[in-house]
Amino acid sequence: MTAKNRISARLGAIAPSATLAVDAKAKALKAAGRPVIGFGAGEPDFPTPQFIVDAAIEAAKEPRNHRYTPAAGLPELRQAIADKTLRDSGYEIDPATTLVTNGGKQAVFQAFAAVLDPGDEVILPAPYWTTYPEAISLTGATPVEVFAGADQDYLVTVEQLEAARTDATKALLFCSPSNPTGAVYSREQTAAIGEWALEHGIWVITDEIYEHLLYDGAEFTPMLSVVPDLADTCIVLNGVAKTYAMTGWRVGWMIGPADVIKAATNFQSHLTSNVANVSQRAAIAALQGGLDEVEQMRTAFDRRRTTMVRMLREIDGFEVPTPTGAFYAYPSVEGVLGREIRGKVPTTSAELAAIILEEAEVAIVPGEAFGPSGYARLSYALGDDDLAEGVGRIQSLLA
Ligand SMILES: Cc1ncc(COP(=O)(O)O)c(C=O)c1O
């Protein structure tokens, strides 16, 4: 066996998750006693609300929850997803058109796997969440990046999408509020993009996992609420991780046309079977429990967002569009590249991030993880004091 063909071409081509890698490096340095502050993690720092934990404790005591569930998920959870969709997105769905997945991540992979073939193209607005291109490529399809920079608040236009469309275009990935930029498309922009996809028979895979994390009066627009006719060519991705501080519980879902859900369920039945039964019970409690605690977390994120944006804007060379969703700031750092920092001259955002980690012991994720160089993602889902200390260190280093 040659070294060349030892690992399959498909898996050999997958890059490790850059965001998890940054987080792991920061945690390792911390464990070694270094006072590292990490802005890499894409997860709330809050504990899961107690009523959800309590529901899981009760569920764990019941032997019926020690068994497999149907691959598509507990019927009660699929109903709760339908109820929550009506509550938050304003339209009715049949619980049979939902599939409970191991986190939103599995929903992303299964959505692409359900509709893509080798040779297909997927239009991928950039900066994009680091997992999308890998999930697309694994199917043999090709991601086609459409870039929107800080000058357009990281929002792609229909004209840009149209310029990227070819006969091979099968799907569009849409994510609002966005990871990594925190940008939120308006109702009009969402509708225009949905209408464009409908007109050209393009699938829309819409990732709505940050739907409840909005600031400055920004509004979440569910794709199917403004373009209901897309229902037959739209897959909605969502999950409990970000809204309820439940990243470790691994519960997400996809909603789509019956044939897509059937195909994805068949796939999942061989791949992972069902999501952990106790986690599904916790997710039912979360979805049925109202949004009061979510609002408390959102208020804290909003306060941290304000501090972070203000402090980042004080850095000469950073350009910082105001993020109005999720929990990330995404400054352009281009103005700092080429400048000498403690004897080193970064020419890319990856080099700058490495210098900031070495010299200031602060971990940020370079733009290369999400598209072009020249940017950085900083999560503000961490404590107020750490946040101020960490951005303060970057300010001092770059002063
Ligand atoms: C845009 C987006 N979609 C989906 C996910 C998946 O989240 P999980 O698999 O934890 O539910 C994430 C997590 O970072 C995300 O940022």
The ligand as an ORCA input file, in Angstrom:
! r2SCAN-3c Opt
* xyz 0 1
  C     -23.779     28.153     12.139
  C     -23.749     26.904     12.945
  N     -24.551     25.890     12.599
  C     -24.563     24.735     13.278
  C     -23.743     24.550     14.358
  C     -23.800     23.206     15.049
  O     -23.979     23.267     16.386
  P     -24.197     21.908     17.217
  O     -23.696     20.776     16.392
  O     -23.448     22.100     18.471
  O     -25.683     21.816     17.430
  C     -22.857     25.566     14.752
  C     -21.899     25.362     15.862
  O     -20.913     26.023     15.999
  C     -22.885     26.781     14.039
  O     -22.102     27.797     14.398
*
